[in-house]
Amino acid sequence: MMILYVDANYLSPYAMSAHVALREKGLTFEVRLLDLQKSEHKTPAYGEISNTQRIPAIVDNEFNLSESSAISEYIDDCYSGPRVYPADLYCRARARELQAWLRSDLAALREERSTEMVFLERSPPPLSASSQAAANKLFHAAAQLLKPGQTFLFEDWCIADTDLALMINRLVLAGDPVPEHLVEYAELQWQRPSVQEWVNMPRHIT
């Protein structure tokens, strides 16, 4: 049985990405929760599981791995079943490029439109100038890959669709203006059963 470690309140976008990837791959796994507010991810025991002491992480038999995109790539390489990444080499590279960018850029947007806005329906203040610039950068990048009416980034669903939809929904669910075709795309991705399972996880934050 594979074990997936995630945050106890199911707020991490990276834990969500790994959880969705495992579900879409059709793998059986056990979820174990870590309370980040109690620094359970910094314990020596978890340090034996995750070299980075971050979530998510998996234990697959004797193999441990952290970082969500690494987990998604690993299960796609290691297990048969529905693909998590595109079969085409160039599309697969583009999906990984998008994932890397979403994780390393747009810091102001991620800070002002945290996943608490997505999963706890908080009402945030207006975007700052730096966050609006990041949002515009997001819209530009998405427009290079998505045309109006396009269902997926590539021919079929891949994990980068979930990651991009989550980033767009940071704005949509906060009530910020977003190009209509990106709203439609994000709403469509949000209805996948694997995504809805995560969206509907129990959260106990006041």
N, C-alpha and C positions, 0 to 999 in steps of 0.2 A: 504494500500500500504506500503510495506517495503521500508525503505530508507537505502542506503549504502553510507557511507562516504569514499571517497578515495582522494589521492593526486591529485592536479590539473594537473600535467603533466604525470600522469599514469606511474610512474616509480617504485612505491613500489611493491616488489615481494609479500608482504603480502596482499596488496590490490588486486593484480592480483589473488591471490589464492582464496580470498573470492568471488571476482567477478565471477571467473570460477565456483566455487562451486554453487553459486546461479543460474547461467545459466544452469548448468548440472542438477540441481534439478528441473528446470522448473518453478521457482518462478518468479513472477512479482515484480519488484522493481525499485525505482528511484535512480539514482546516483547523489550525491551532492559532489561538489569539494571543497577541502580545499587547500589554498596556503600555503605550509609549509614554504616557504622562508619568508612569511609575518607573520609566527607564528600563523596562524588562528586556528591551533589545540591546542593552549595554551590559548584561550579565555575562560572566565567563561562560556559562553553559550555552547561551545563544551565540557567543563568539566562536564556539566550536562548530556551529552550524553555518553561520554567515560570516565570511571573512570581512565584509564591510560593516557588519553589525547594523544592517538596515533591513527593512522589509520591502518587498516580499523575499522569501527564501524557500527553497524546496529541499526535501530530503528524498532521494530516489534510490532505494536500497542503500548502498554504501557511498553514494555520491551526493554531495551538498552543493547548492548553487544559489547565489543571490543575484539581484538586479533583474527587473521584469523583462526587459528585452532579451537578455541572455537566457532567461528561463524559456521564453517563447521560442527562441531559435533552437535551444537544446531539445525541447519536446518535438519540434518539427523534424529535426534531424534524427532523433532517436526512435520515434514511434510512428507506426503506420496510422492511417485514419485520415479524416478531413485535414486539409492543409491549413496551417495558421498563417503562412506567408505565400505569396504567389509562386506558382511553379516556374514562371518565366524569370530568367536570370535578371533581366533589366528591371522588371517590375518589382522583383524581390529586393533588389538593391535600392530602388526608389522608396519602397516601404520602410526599409531600415534607415534610410536617410531621414525620412520624415519623423520616425520615432526618435532618432538621436537629436534632431532639432527641437522637437517638442519638449524633450527632457532637459535641454541645455540652454534654451533661449526663453524669451518672454517672461523673465523673472518678475517684472512689475505686474504683469497681468495675473500670473499665478498667485502672487501675494494678495492683490486687491480683490481677486475673484477666486478665492480658495474653494476647495471642494466642499467646505461647509455650506457655501452658497448653493451648491448643486444638490447635496444630499440632505441638508437640513432646512432648505428654503429660507435662508436668511435674506434680509433686505439690505443691500450694501449702499454706501454713498456713491455718488457719481465717480466715474473713472478719472484719475489724475491724467495730466498731459502725457506722462511717460507710459501709463497703462493704455491710453488711447492709441499712442504710437505703436505699442506692441500689438494691440488689437488690429490695427490697420495692416501691420506686417503679417499677422495671421491670415487676414482676409486675402491679402495678395498671394501668399503661398498656397492657400487652399484653392484659389481661383485658377492657379496654374495646373492643378490636378483634377478639378471638378468643374464640369460644365452644368448649366441648369438642367435638371431632370436626371442627372447621372446618379445611379443608385450606390455604386461603390467606387472607390479610388481606382480599382483595376477591374478585371473581368468579373471576379467574384469577391466575396467578403475576405478581408484579411484583418489581422489584429491592429494594423495601423488605422483601419476605419474606426475602431472603437476608441483608440487614443485621440484621433483627430476630433471625433464627435464629442468626446468629453471636454476637450479644450474649447470647442465652439460653445458647448452648453454652459460653460462657466459664464459666458456672456448672455446667452439666450435666457437661461433660468434666473439671471439677475435683472432681466428686463432691459438690457442694453441693446441698442440698435445693431442688427446683424443682417447682412445681405440675405434676401428671402431664400435663395436657392441653397444657401448654407444652413439656414434654419431647417428647411425641409430635409436636407441630407442628415443633419444631426438628429432630428426627430425620428427619422426612419431607423437609423442605427440604434437608437435608444430602445426600440421595440424588440430587439433580438432577445430571445428567452435567456440567454447567458448574461446579457447586460441587465435585464430586468431582475434577475435573481440577485445580483449585487445591489442594484438600486433599492430593493425591498428588504435588504438585510436589517436586523434590529439595531437601532442606534439609541444610546441612552445618554445623550448629552443635553444638558439644560441650557 
